[in-house]
């Protein structure tokens, strides 16, 4: 996940579903820092700043996020992420296009 996508995803999710996000925590493989996993944690509309681990705790470098929610199903979270990922990709592409001009 790009850092931009991660930030947009967490911000969008907290704005749309914040009261029903009872707990979120995870270890994230961020493209810009592949050797240092990002740690996220929060509840409802409050998310702590992203923390960075010095290294991965094992050879498994996959992103893992746990959501404890009320009235939110997995599909909603996945659809929200997919939408934010597309928006982030388009934002980056538009910025690159502007910089090339």
Biopython code that builds the backbone (N, CA, C, O; Angstrom):
import numpy as np
from Bio.PDB.StructureBuilder import StructureBuilder

atoms = [
    (1, "UNK", "N", (0.857, -1.175, 0.000)),
    (1, "UNK", "CA", (0.000, 0.000, 0.000)),
    (1, "UNK", "C", (0.901, 1.234, 0.000)),
    (1, "UNK", "O", (1.894, 1.280, 0.726)),
    (2, "UNK", "N", (0.559, 2.222, -0.804)),
    (2, "UNK", "CA", (1.322, 3.468, -0.737)),
    (2, "UNK", "C", (0.923, 4.226, 0.532)),
    (2, "UNK", "O", (-0.182, 4.057, 1.048)),
    (3, "UNK", "N", (1.815, 5.040, 1.012)),
    (3, "UNK", "CA", (1.539, 5.823, 2.216)),
    (3, "UNK", "C", (0.349, 6.750, 1.989)),
    (3, "UNK", "O", (-0.472, 6.947, 2.885)),
    (4, "UNK", "N", (0.259, 7.314, 0.797)),
    (4, "UNK", "CA", (-0.853, 8.197, 0.453)),
    (4, "UNK", "C", (-2.186, 7.436, 0.499)),
    (4, "UNK", "O", (-3.168, 7.932, 1.051)),
    (5, "UNK", "N", (-2.213, 6.236, -0.081)),
    (5, "UNK", "CA", (-3.436, 5.427, -0.071)),
    (5, "UNK", "C", (-3.830, 5.067, 1.357)),
    (5, "UNK", "O", (-5.002, 5.144, 1.724)),
    (6, "UNK", "N", (-2.847, 4.674, 2.159)),
    (6, "UNK", "CA", (-3.123, 4.319, 3.553)),
    (6, "UNK", "C", (-3.728, 5.494, 4.306)),
    (6, "UNK", "O", (-4.721, 5.334, 5.015)),
    (7, "UNK", "N", (-3.142, 6.658, 4.158)),
    (7, "UNK", "CA", (-3.653, 7.846, 4.850)),
    (7, "UNK", "C", (-5.067, 8.194, 4.399)),
    (7, "UNK", "O", (-5.932, 8.496, 5.221)),
    (8, "UNK", "N", (-5.296, 8.150, 3.092)),
    (8, "UNK", "CA", (-6.626, 8.465, 2.560)),
    (8, "UNK", "C", (-7.655, 7.434, 3.025)),
    (8, "UNK", "O", (-8.788, 7.792, 3.348)),
    (9, "UNK", "N", (-7.271, 6.171, 3.058)),
    (9, "UNK", "CA", (-8.174, 5.105, 3.485)),
    (9, "UNK", "C", (-8.589, 5.286, 4.940)),
    (9, "UNK", "O", (-9.774, 5.219, 5.266)),
    (10, "UNK", "N", (-7.613, 5.515, 5.811)),
    (10, "UNK", "CA", (-7.935, 5.676, 7.227)),
    (10, "UNK", "C", (-8.784, 6.924, 7.462)),
    (10, "UNK", "O", (-9.721, 6.903, 8.261)),
    (11, "UNK", "N", (-8.453, 8.000, 6.768)),
    (11, "UNK", "CA", (-9.223, 9.240, 6.919)),
    (11, "UNK", "C", (-10.648, 9.064, 6.410)),
    (11, "UNK", "O", (-11.600, 9.476, 7.072)),
    (12, "UNK", "N", (-10.797, 8.457, 5.242)),
    (12, "UNK", "CA", (-12.127, 8.253, 4.677)),
    (12, "UNK", "C", (-12.979, 7.322, 5.514)),
    (12, "UNK", "O", (-14.166, 7.568, 5.728)),
    (13, "UNK", "N", (-12.364, 6.254, 5.985)),
    (13, "UNK", "CA", (-13.100, 5.280, 6.797)),
    (13, "UNK", "C", (-13.559, 5.892, 8.114)),
    (13, "UNK", "O", (-14.683, 5.647, 8.553)),
    (14, "UNK", "N", (-12.699, 6.686, 8.747)),
    (14, "UNK", "CA", (-13.091, 7.289, 10.024)),
    (14, "UNK", "C", (-14.191, 8.331, 9.831)),
    (14, "UNK", "O", (-15.068, 8.473, 10.683)),
    (15, "UNK", "N", (-14.148, 9.054, 8.722)),
    (15, "UNK", "CA", (-15.196, 10.052, 8.482)),
    (15, "UNK", "C", (-16.537, 9.401, 8.185)),
    (15, "UNK", "O", (-17.576, 9.878, 8.641)),
    (16, "UNK", "N", (-16.519, 8.324, 7.428)),
    (16, "UNK", "CA", (-17.763, 7.670, 7.011)),
    (16, "UNK", "C", (-18.325, 6.706, 8.047)),
    (16, "UNK", "O", (-19.542, 6.605, 8.205)),
    (17, "UNK", "N", (-17.448, 5.995, 8.754)),
    (17, "UNK", "CA", (-17.917, 4.919, 9.634)),
    (17, "UNK", "C", (-17.373, 5.023, 11.051)),
    (17, "UNK", "O", (-17.513, 4.085, 11.835)),
    (18, "UNK", "N", (-16.761, 6.136, 11.386)),
    (18, "UNK", "CA", (-16.064, 6.302, 12.657)),
    (18, "UNK", "C", (-16.746, 5.759, 13.889)),
    (18, "UNK", "O", (-16.133, 4.967, 14.605)),
    (19, "UNK", "N", (-17.984, 6.139, 14.183)),
    (19, "UNK", "CA", (-18.621, 5.658, 15.410)),
    (19, "UNK", "C", (-18.737, 4.130, 15.488)),
    (19, "UNK", "O", (-18.814, 3.559, 16.576)),
    (20, "UNK", "N", (-18.749, 3.480, 14.321)),
    (20, "UNK", "CA", (-18.900, 2.026, 14.302)),
    (20, "UNK", "C", (-17.568, 1.274, 14.168)),
    (20, "UNK", "O", (-17.547, 0.045, 14.094)),
    (21, "UNK", "N", (-16.474, 2.014, 14.137)),
    (21, "UNK", "CA", (-15.148, 1.380, 14.158)),
    (21, "UNK", "C", (-14.736, 1.247, 15.620)),
    (21, "UNK", "O", (-14.149, 2.165, 16.193)),
    (22, "UNK", "N", (-15.040, 0.127, 16.205)),
    (22, "UNK", "CA", (-14.769, -0.047, 17.628)),
    (22, "UNK", "C", (-13.276, -0.197, 17.903)),
    (22, "UNK", "O", (-12.784, 0.259, 18.935)),
    (23, "UNK", "N", (-12.555, -0.837, 16.979)),
    (23, "UNK", "CA", (-11.106, -0.986, 17.134)),
    (23, "UNK", "C", (-10.524, -1.379, 15.788)),
    (23, "UNK", "O", (-11.074, -2.229, 15.088)),
    (24, "UNK", "N", (-9.411, -0.758, 15.431)),
    (24, "UNK", "CA", (-8.684, -1.096, 14.211)),
    (24, "UNK", "C", (-7.210, -1.124, 14.562)),
    (24, "UNK", "O", (-6.684, -0.186, 15.162)),
    (25, "UNK", "N", (-6.553, -2.200, 14.186)),
    (25, "UNK", "CA", (-5.101, -2.239, 14.364)),
    (25, "UNK", "C", (-4.510, -3.100, 13.277)),
    (25, "UNK", "O", (-5.149, -4.022, 12.771)),
    (26, "UNK", "N", (-3.278, -2.782, 12.924)),
    (26, "UNK", "CA", (-2.676, -3.552, 11.855)),
    (26, "UNK", "C", (-1.210, -3.266, 11.659)),
    (26, "UNK", "O", (-0.644, -2.323, 12.211)),
    (27, "UNK", "N", (-0.617, -4.122, 10.848)),
    (27, "UNK", "CA", (0.774, -3.981, 10.427)),
    (27, "UNK", "C", (0.722, -3.896, 8.899)),
    (27, "UNK", "O", (0.165, -4.774, 8.239)),
    (28, "UNK", "N", (1.302, -2.845, 8.352)),
    (28, "UNK", "CA", (1.100, -2.504, 6.953)),
    (28, "UNK", "C", (2.423, -2.503, 6.185)),
    (28, "UNK", "O", (3.423, -1.946, 6.636)),
    (29, "UNK", "N", (2.399, -3.145, 5.008)),
    (29, "UNK", "CA", (3.540, -3.104, 4.096)),
    (29, "UNK", "C", (3.365, -1.855, 3.222)),
    (29, "UNK", "O", (2.523, -1.831, 2.325)),
    (30, "UNK", "N", (4.155, -0.839, 3.489)),
    (30, "UNK", "CA", (4.071, 0.436, 2.774)),
    (30, "UNK", "C", (5.141, 0.453, 1.682)),
    (30, "UNK", "O", (6.318, 0.204, 1.945)),
    (31, "UNK", "N", (4.715, 0.750, 0.458)),
    (31, "UNK", "CA", (5.632, 0.722, -0.691)),
    (31, "UNK", "C", (6.882, 1.575, -0.480)),
    (31, "UNK", "O", (7.988, 1.170, -0.840)),
    (32, "UNK", "N", (6.701, 2.742, 0.099)),
    (32, "UNK", "CA", (7.828, 3.663, 0.251)),
    (32, "UNK", "C", (8.844, 3.205, 1.304)),
    (32, "UNK", "O", (9.979, 3.683, 1.311)),
    (33, "UNK", "N", (8.457, 2.301, 2.178)),
    (33, "UNK", "CA", (9.352, 1.816, 3.244)),
    (33, "UNK", "C", (9.171, 0.309, 3.422)),
    (33, "UNK", "O", (8.705, -0.132, 4.473)),
    (34, "UNK", "N", (9.527, -0.480, 2.421)),
    (34, "UNK", "CA", (9.225, -1.914, 2.443)),
    (34, "UNK", "C", (9.910, -2.703, 3.554)),
    (34, "UNK", "O", (9.428, -3.773, 3.926)),
    (35, "UNK", "N", (11.008, -2.207, 4.086)),
    (35, "UNK", "CA", (11.719, -2.939, 5.139)),
    (35, "UNK", "C", (11.246, -2.575, 6.541)),
    (35, "UNK", "O", (11.644, -3.212, 7.516)),
    (36, "UNK", "N", (10.400, -1.556, 6.646)),
    (36, "UNK", "CA", (9.902, -1.114, 7.946)),
    (36, "UNK", "C", (8.372, -1.120, 7.929)),
    (36, "UNK", "O", (7.763, -0.257, 7.296)),
    (37, "UNK", "N", (7.755, -2.062, 8.602)),
    (37, "UNK", "CA", (6.292, -2.077, 8.604)),
    (37, "UNK", "C", (5.708, -0.910, 9.406)),
    (37, "UNK", "O", (6.243, -0.494, 10.433)),
    (38, "UNK", "N", (4.599, -0.409, 8.892)),
    (38, "UNK", "CA", (3.864, 0.632, 9.601)),
    (38, "UNK", "C", (2.879, -0.047, 10.544)),
    (38, "UNK", "O", (2.297, -1.079, 10.209)),
    (39, "UNK", "N", (2.698, 0.533, 11.713)),
    (39, "UNK", "CA", (1.741, 0.021, 12.678)),
    (39, "UNK", "C", (0.641, 1.063, 12.825)),
    (39, "UNK", "O", (0.907, 2.232, 13.103)),
    (40, "UNK", "N", (-0.610, 0.614, 12.631)),
    (40, "UNK", "CA", (-1.747, 1.517, 12.805)),
    (40, "UNK", "C", (-2.618, 1.003, 13.939)),
    (40, "UNK", "O", (-2.721, -0.200, 14.178)),
    (41, "UNK", "N", (-3.239, 1.946, 14.630)),
    (41, "UNK", "CA", (-4.202, 1.575, 15.659)),
    (41, "UNK", "C", (-5.110, 2.758, 15.952)),
    (41, "UNK", "O", (-4.690, 3.915, 15.951)),
    (42, "UNK", "N", (-6.353, 2.428, 16.199)),
    (42, "UNK", "CA", (-7.304, 3.478, 16.501)),
    (42, "UNK", "C", (-8.655, 2.909, 16.850)),
    (42, "UNK", "O", (-8.882, 1.700, 16.803)),
    (43, "UNK", "N", (-9.543, 3.811, 17.199)),
    (43, "UNK", "CA", (-10.919, 3.450, 17.511)),
    (43, "UNK", "C", (-11.796, 4.645, 17.166)),
    (43, "UNK", "O", (-11.454, 5.791, 17.454)),
    (44, "UNK", "N", (-12.919, 4.356, 16.551)),
    (44, "UNK", "CA", (-13.891, 5.361, 16.133)),
    (44, "UNK", "C", (-13.195, 6.442, 15.305)),
    (44, "UNK", "O", (-12.563, 6.106, 14.303)),
    (45, "UNK", "N", (-13.279, 7.707, 15.672)),
    (45, "UNK", "CA", (-12.653, 8.763, 14.865)),
    (45, "UNK", "C", (-11.244, 9.102, 15.317)),
    (45, "UNK", "O", (-10.656, 10.062, 14.820)),
    (46, "UNK", "N", (-10.698, 8.346, 16.235)),
    (46, "UNK", "CA", (-9.362, 8.661, 16.759)),
    (46, "UNK", "C", (-8.367, 7.597, 16.316)),
    (46, "UNK", "O", (-8.464, 6.432, 16.704)),
    (47, "UNK", "N", (-7.416, 8.018, 15.500)),
    (47, "UNK", "CA", (-6.334, 7.131, 15.090)),
    (47, "UNK", "C", (-5.017, 7.743, 15.545)),
    (47, "UNK", "O", (-4.791, 8.946, 15.410)),
    (48, "UNK", "N", (-4.169, 6.904, 16.079)),
    (48, "UNK", "CA", (-2.849, 7.359, 16.487)),
    (48, "UNK", "C", (-1.997, 7.585, 15.242)),
    (48, "UNK", "O", (-2.303, 7.054, 14.174)),
    (49, "UNK", "N", (-0.947, 8.357, 15.375)),
    (49, "UNK", "CA", (-0.012, 8.537, 14.277)),
    (49, "UNK", "C", (0.563, 7.182, 13.884)),
    (49, "UNK", "O", (0.679, 6.276, 14.709)),
    (50, "UNK", "N", (0.915, 7.066, 12.632)),
    (50, "UNK", "CA", (1.531, 5.826, 12.169)),
    (50, "UNK", "C", (2.876, 5.654, 12.854)),
    (50, "UNK", "O", (3.703, 6.565, 12.861)),
    (51, "UNK", "N", (3.085, 4.475, 13.430)),
    (51, "UNK", "CA", (4.383, 4.127, 14.016)),
    (51, "UNK", "C", (5.105, 3.215, 13.042)),
    (51, "UNK", "O", (4.476, 2.486, 12.275)),
    (52, "UNK", "N", (6.421, 3.259, 13.079)),
    (52, "UNK", "CA", (7.234, 2.429, 12.193)),
    (52, "UNK", "C", (8.076, 1.477, 13.020)),
    (52, "UNK", "O", (8.767, 1.887, 13.953)),
    (53, "UNK", "N", (8.011, 0.195, 12.667)),
    (53, "UNK", "CA", (8.861, -0.792, 13.319)),
    (53, "UNK", "C", (10.230, -0.772, 12.632)),
    (53, "UNK", "O", (10.327, -0.417, 11.457)),
    (54, "UNK", "N", (11.273, -1.146, 13.349)),
    (54, "UNK", "CA", (12.611, -1.184, 12.761)),
    (54, "UNK", "C", (12.725, -2.231, 11.661)),
    (54, "UNK", "O", (13.435, -2.039, 10.674)),
    (55, "UNK", "N", (12.008, -3.351, 11.847)),
    (55, "UNK", "CA", (12.041, -4.426, 10.851)),
    (55, "UNK", "C", (10.798, -5.286, 11.025)),
    (55, "UNK", "O", (10.080, -5.177, 12.019)),
    (56, "UNK", "N", (10.562, -6.131, 10.052)),
    (56, "UNK", "CA", (9.433, -7.059, 10.116)),
    (56, "UNK", "C", (9.711, -8.119, 11.171)),
    (56, "UNK", "O", (10.851, -8.560, 11.316)),
    (57, "UNK", "N", (8.686, -8.532, 11.909)),
    (57, "UNK", "CA", (8.900, -9.528, 12.965)),
    (57, "UNK", "C", (9.125, -10.942, 12.427)),
    (57, "UNK", "O", (9.561, -11.824, 13.168)),
    (58, "UNK", "N", (8.832, -11.163, 11.148)),
    (58, "UNK", "CA", (9.050, -12.474, 10.533)),
    (58, "UNK", "C", (9.294, -12.255, 9.039)),
    (58, "UNK", "O", (9.358, -11.116, 8.576)),
    (59, "UNK", "N", (9.428, -13.339, 8.296)),
    (59, "UNK", "CA", (9.609, -13.236, 6.849)),
    (59, "UNK", "C", (8.309, -12.882, 6.128)),
    (59, "UNK", "O", (8.336, -12.528, 4.949)),
    (60, "UNK", "N", (7.193, -12.972, 6.810)),
    (60, "UNK", "CA", (5.889, -12.660, 6.242)),
    (60, "UNK", "C", (5.690, -11.144, 6.248)),
    (60, "UNK", "O", (5.473, -10.540, 7.298)),
    (61, "UNK", "N", (5.766, -10.546, 5.072)),
    (61, "UNK", "CA", (5.670, -9.089, 4.971)),
    (61, "UNK", "C", (4.334, -8.635, 4.397)),
    (61, "UNK", "O", (4.239, -7.572, 3.783)),
    (62, "UNK", "N", (3.311, -9.446, 4.601)),
    (62, "UNK", "CA", (1.983, -9.065, 4.121)),
    (62, "UNK", "C", (1.311, -8.097, 5.085)),
    (62, "UNK", "O", (1.534, -8.136, 6.295)),
    (63, "UNK", "N", (0.487, -7.230, 4.517)),
    (63, "UNK", "CA", (-0.337, -6.326, 5.317)),
    (63, "UNK", "C", (-1.414, -7.136, 6.027)),
    (63, "UNK", "O", (-2.045, -8.017, 5.444)),
    (64, "UNK", "N", (-1.607, -6.808, 7.313)),
    (64, "UNK", "CA", (-2.652, -7.464, 8.105)),
    (64, "UNK", "C", (-3.347, -6.393, 8.942)),
    (64, "UNK", "O", (-2.701, -5.677, 9.708)),
    (65, "UNK", "N", (-4.656, -6.289, 8.792)),
    (65, "UNK", "CA", (-5.431, -5.313, 9.560)),
    (65, "UNK", "C", (-6.616, -6.038, 10.189)),
    (65, "UNK", "O", (-7.297, -6.822, 9.528)),
    (66, "UNK", "N", (-6.855, -5.771, 11.469)),
    (66, "UNK", "CA", (-7.991, -6.335, 12.183)),
    (66, "UNK", "C", (-8.985, -5.199, 12.445)),
    (66, "UNK", "O", (-8.628, -4.146, 12.973)),
    (67, "UNK", "N", (-10.235, -5.444, 12.063)),
    (67, "UNK", "CA", (-11.309, -4.485, 12.294)),
    (67, "UNK", "C", (-12.316, -5.113, 13.248)),
    (67, "UNK", "O", (-12.840, -6.195, 12.983)),
    (68, "UNK", "N", (-12.582, -4.440, 14.345)),
    (68, "UNK", "CA", (-13.688, -4.817, 15.224)),
    (68, "UNK", "C", (-14.715, -3.709, 15.053)),
    (68, "UNK", "O", (-14.462, -2.549, 15.379)),
    (69, "UNK", "N", (-15.876, -4.087, 14.538)),
    (69, "UNK", "CA", (-16.856, -3.071, 14.147)),
    (69, "UNK", "C", (-18.249, -3.384, 14.674)),
    (69, "UNK", "O", (-18.531, -4.463, 15.195)),
    (70, "UNK", "N", (-19.093, -2.389, 14.510)),
    (70, "UNK", "CA", (-20.520, -2.544, 14.810)),
    (70, "UNK", "C", (-21.264, -2.131, 13.531)),
    (70, "UNK", "O", (-21.096, -1.017, 13.034)),
    (71, "UNK", "N", (-22.081, -3.042, 13.014)),
    (71, "UNK", "CA", (-22.906, -2.764, 11.831)),
    (71, "UNK", "C", (-22.113, -2.420, 10.569)),
    (71, "UNK", "O", (-22.620, -1.716, 9.696)),
    (72, "UNK", "N", (-20.880, -2.908, 10.465)),
    (72, "UNK", "CA", (-20.076, -2.730, 9.258)),
    (72, "UNK", "C", (-19.628, -4.118, 8.827)),
    (72, "UNK", "O", (-19.056, -4.871, 9.615)),
    (73, "UNK", "N", (-19.895, -4.450, 7.566)),
    (73, "UNK", "CA", (-19.446, -5.762, 7.106)),
    (73, "UNK", "C", (-18.140, -5.648, 6.321)),
    (73, "UNK", "O", (-17.714, -4.558, 5.937)),
    (74, "UNK", "N", (-17.536, -6.772, 6.101)),
    (74, "UNK", "CA", (-16.237, -6.837, 5.425)),
    (74, "UNK", "C", (-16.303, -6.230, 4.026)),
    (74, "UNK", "O", (-15.364, -5.558, 3.598)),
    (75, "UNK", "N", (-17.397, -6.459, 3.318)),
    (75, "UNK", "CA", (-17.531, -5.918, 1.964)),
    (75, "UNK", "C", (-17.432, -4.398, 1.951)),
    (75, "UNK", "O", (-16.807, -3.822, 1.061)),
    (76, "UNK", "N", (-18.043, -3.755, 2.928)),
    (76, "UNK", "CA", (-17.992, -2.286, 3.000)),
    (76, "UNK", "C", (-16.549, -1.810, 3.141)),
    (76, "UNK", "O", (-16.134, -0.872, 2.461)),
    (77, "UNK", "N", (-15.798, -2.443, 4.006)),
    (77, "UNK", "CA", (-14.401, -2.050, 4.220)),
    (77, "UNK", "C", (-13.583, -2.289, 2.954)),
    (77, "UNK", "O", (-12.791, -1.434, 2.556)),
    (78, "UNK", "N", (-13.769, -3.437, 2.327)),
    (78, "UNK", "CA", (-13.024, -3.748, 1.105)),
    (78, "UNK", "C", (-13.398, -2.807, -0.037)),
    (78, "UNK", "O", (-12.524, -2.355, -0.777)),
    (79, "UNK", "N", (-14.682, -2.508, -0.187)),
    (79, "UNK", "CA", (-15.117, -1.588, -1.235)),
    (79, "UNK", "C", (-14.577, -0.179, -0.990)),
    (79, "UNK", "O", (-14.179, 0.509, -1.930)),
    (80, "UNK", "N", (-14.566, 0.242, 0.261)),
    (80, "UNK", "CA", (-14.013, 1.557, 0.601)),
    (80, "UNK", "C", (-12.528, 1.613, 0.252)),
    (80, "UNK", "O", (-12.059, 2.591, -0.330)),
    (81, "UNK", "N", (-11.791, 0.562, 0.608)),
    (81, "UNK", "CA", (-10.366, 0.533, 0.283)),
    (81, "UNK", "C", (-10.155, 0.574, -1.232)),
    (81, "UNK", "O", (-9.321, 1.338, -1.718)),
    (82, "UNK", "N", (-10.896, -0.234, -1.972)),
    (82, "UNK", "CA", (-10.729, -0.269, -3.429)),
    (82, "UNK", "C", (-11.017, 1.091, -4.062)),
    (82, "UNK", "O", (-10.316, 1.512, -4.982)),
    (83, "UNK", "N", (-12.042, 1.771, -3.573)),
    (83, "UNK", "CA", (-12.362, 3.105, -4.074)),
    (83, "UNK", "C", (-11.231, 4.083, -3.771)),
    (83, "UNK", "O", (-10.801, 4.829, -4.651)),
    (84, "UNK", "N", (-10.752, 4.083, -2.539)),
    (84, "UNK", "CA", (-9.673, 4.996, -2.150)),
    (84, "UNK", "C", (-8.402, 4.695, -2.942)),
    (84, "UNK", "O", (-7.688, 5.616, -3.339)),
    (85, "UNK", "N", (-8.117, 3.426, -3.173)),
    (85, "UNK", "CA", (-6.924, 3.057, -3.936)),
    (85, "UNK", "C", (-7.005, 3.609, -5.364)),
    (85, "UNK", "O", (-6.016, 4.123, -5.886)),
    (86, "UNK", "N", (-8.174, 3.504, -5.990)),
    (86, "UNK", "CA", (-8.342, 4.053, -7.342)),
    (86, "UNK", "C", (-8.189, 5.575, -7.337)),
    (86, "UNK", "O", (-7.556, 6.136, -8.231)),
    (87, "UNK", "N", (-8.757, 6.235, -6.349)),
    (87, "UNK", "CA", (-8.639, 7.699, -6.250)),
    (87, "UNK", "C", (-7.179, 8.093, -6.053)),
    (87, "UNK", "O", (-6.694, 9.023, -6.697)),
    (88, "UNK", "N", (-6.479, 7.393, -5.168)),
    (88, "UNK", "CA", (-5.065, 7.707, -4.910)),
    (88, "UNK", "C", (-4.224, 7.513, -6.167)),
    (88, "UNK", "O", (-3.356, 8.334, -6.461)),
    (89, "UNK", "N", (-4.471, 6.437, -6.911)),
    (89, "UNK", "CA", (-3.725, 6.187, -8.141)),
    (89, "UNK", "C", (-3.977, 7.287, -9.166)),
    (89, "UNK", "O", (-3.050, 7.737, -9.839)),
    (90, "UNK", "N", (-5.218, 7.713, -9.283)),
    (90, "UNK", "CA", (-5.545, 8.789, -10.227)),
    (90, "UNK", "C", (-4.926, 10.110, -9.794)),
    (90, "UNK", "O", (-4.494, 10.898, -10.635)),
    (91, "UNK", "N", (-4.881, 10.356, -8.499)),
    (91, "UNK", "CA", (-4.275, 11.585, -7.981)),
    (91, "UNK", "C", (-2.794, 11.624, -8.318)),
    (91, "UNK", "O", (-2.278, 12.651, -8.759)),
    (92, "UNK", "N", (-2.112, 10.509, -8.110)),
    (92, "UNK", "CA", (-0.678, 10.425, -8.419)),
    (92, "UNK", "C", (-0.459, 10.602, -9.918)),
    (92, "UNK", "O", (0.434, 11.342, -10.331)),
    (93, "UNK", "N", (-1.262, 9.932, -10.728)),
    (93, "UNK", "CA", (-1.119, 10.037, -12.180)),
    (93, "UNK", "C", (-1.351, 11.474, -12.660)),
    (93, "UNK", "O", (-0.632, 11.965, -13.530)),
    (94, "UNK", "N", (-2.349, 12.141, -12.093)),
    (94, "UNK", "CA", (-2.630, 13.528, -12.472)),
    (94, "UNK", "C", (-1.473, 14.438, -12.082)),
    (94, "UNK", "O", (-1.094, 15.322, -12.849)),
    (95, "UNK", "N", (-0.912, 14.229, -10.900)),
    (95, "UNK", "CA", (0.221, 15.049, -10.453)),
    (95, "UNK", "C", (1.437, 14.820, -11.350)),
    (95, "UNK", "O", (2.147, 15.767, -11.690)),
    (96, "UNK", "N", (1.676, 13.570, -11.731)),
    (96, "UNK", "CA", (2.806, 13.274, -12.625)),
    (96, "UNK", "C", (2.589, 13.920, -13.986)),
    (96, "UNK", "O", (3.535, 14.416, -14.598)),
    (97, "UNK", "N", (1.357, 13.915, -14.459)),
    (97, "UNK", "CA", (1.030, 14.523, -15.738)),
    (97, "UNK", "C", (1.262, 16.030, -15.706)),
    (97, "UNK", "O", (1.773, 16.606, -16.666)),
    (98, "UNK", "N", (0.887, 16.660, -14.607)),
    (98, "UNK", "CA", (1.094, 18.107, -14.455)),
    (98, "UNK", "C", (2.592, 18.420, -14.402)),
    (98, "UNK", "O", (3.044, 19.396, -15.001)),
    (99, "UNK", "N", (3.341, 17.615, -13.704)),
    (99, "UNK", "CA", (4.794, 17.838, -13.573)),
    (99, "UNK", "C", (5.538, 17.652, -14.887)),
    (99, "UNK", "O", (6.618, 18.214, -15.068)),
    (100, "UNK", "N", (4.973, 16.868, -15.812)),
    (100, "UNK", "CA", (5.617, 16.635, -17.098)),
    (100, "UNK", "C", (5.388, 17.783, -18.058)),
    (100, "UNK", "O", (6.094, 17.902, -19.060)),
    (101, "UNK", "N", (4.416, 18.626, -17.771)),
    (101, "UNK", "CA", (4.095, 19.734, -18.677)),
    (101, "UNK", "C", (4.988, 20.911, -18.449)),
    (101, "UNK", "O", (4.853, 21.929, -19.127)),
]
sb = StructureBuilder()
sb.init_structure("model")
sb.init_model(0)
sb.init_chain("A")
sb.init_seg("    ")
for serial, (resi, resn, name, xyz) in enumerate(atoms, 1):
    if name == "N":
        sb.init_residue(resn, " ", resi, " ")
    sb.init_atom(name, np.array(xyz, "f"), 0.0, 1.0, " ", f" {name:<3s}", serial, name[0])
structure = sb.get_structure()
